[in-house]
Amino acid sequence: MVFFKIGKKYVYFHTVFFTQHNDFTNIDKLRNEFPDIFIQGLNSDIIYNYEHISEILKISNLAKMRSIMCSQKIELDLLLRVMGTNQISQAIREGGVKIDHYITFVVLANKRQINKIYQKLNIIFGNSVDNIFTDKRMLNKKIEQYKKKYNNDFFDEENTIKLLTEIAVLVMK
């Protein structure tokens, strides 16, 4: 189980291959079942690694506390910042949950709630596939994509998270 601590809460990540039989309503059902828990599903292609998402979630959390989010909901604020855009349709189209792709659930909750959601996600979607964020070949491929997308040759293994975090900070309404 991979998780990071943000303030008094924990962030848990659960990555699965989302197929046709995995109904999109499962995400809404989870949100309804756990209304006080932050749950967002992201296309794993837009994520460099779990640290990347954790850092951007910290930014979204701070923006929420300061009432300067890019959108009305923190889940959408996270997606916009990960995508580095304030265009909602673009962020959803490129970074949202897609059939026949790996998706990563981002869950922010206390430790007891994390254990409950962990069990529920395992029942619905199966075990988390975390190795897609540690494979050097895949990470290097993502770095090359970032270089093209942001027209910036400074992306490399050492500074990718810093650069992506700075891009996330610059996203505004």
NORGI-V220377 format. One record per backbone hydrogen bond with DSSP energy under -1.0 kcal/mol. CO is the residue of the C=O (numbers start at 1). NH is the residue of the N-H. E is the energy in kcal/mol with one decimal. If there is no record, write none. Layout:
BEGIN
CO;NH;E
CO;NH;E
END
This chain:
BEGIN
2;13;-1.8
4;11;-3.5
6;9;-2.2
9;6;-2.6
10;109;-2.4
11;4;-1.8
12;107;-2.6
14;105;-3.1
15;129;-3.1
16;103;-3.1
18;100;-3.2
19;22;-1.6
21;23;-1.3
23;26;-1.8
24;27;-1.1
25;29;-2.9
26;30;-2.3
27;31;-2.3
28;32;-2.4
29;33;-2.5
30;34;-2.3
34;37;-1.7
38;108;-2.1
40;106;-3.3
42;104;-2.8
43;46;-1.7
44;47;-1.3
49;53;-1.5
50;54;-2.5
51;55;-2.6
52;56;-1.8
53;57;-2.5
54;58;-1.7
55;59;-1.4
56;60;-2.5
57;61;-2.7
58;62;-2.4
59;63;-2.7
60;64;-2.2
61;65;-2.2
62;66;-2.0
63;68;-3.0
64;67;-1.0
73;77;-2.0
74;78;-2.5
75;79;-1.7
76;80;-2.7
77;81;-2.3
78;82;-2.6
79;83;-2.2
80;84;-1.1
80;85;-2.1
87;91;-2.4
88;92;-2.6
89;93;-2.5
90;94;-2.7
91;95;-2.6
92;96;-1.6
95;43;-2.7
101;18;-3.0
102;44;-2.4
103;16;-2.5
104;42;-2.2
105;14;-1.8
106;40;-2.0
107;12;-2.9
108;38;-1.9
109;10;-3.3
110;114;-2.5
111;115;-1.9
112;116;-1.5
113;117;-2.7
114;118;-2.7
115;119;-1.9
116;120;-2.1
117;121;-3.0
118;122;-2.1
119;123;-1.9
120;124;-2.5
121;125;-3.0
122;126;-1.0
130;133;-1.8
131;134;-1.5
131;135;-1.1
135;139;-2.4
136;140;-2.6
137;141;-1.8
138;142;-2.1
139;143;-2.2
140;144;-2.0
141;145;-1.8
142;146;-2.5
143;147;-2.3
144;148;-1.7
145;149;-3.0
146;150;-2.7
147;152;-1.7
156;160;-1.4
159;163;-2.5
160;164;-2.7
161;165;-2.3
162;166;-2.3
163;167;-2.2
164;168;-2.0
165;169;-2.0
166;170;-1.4
END
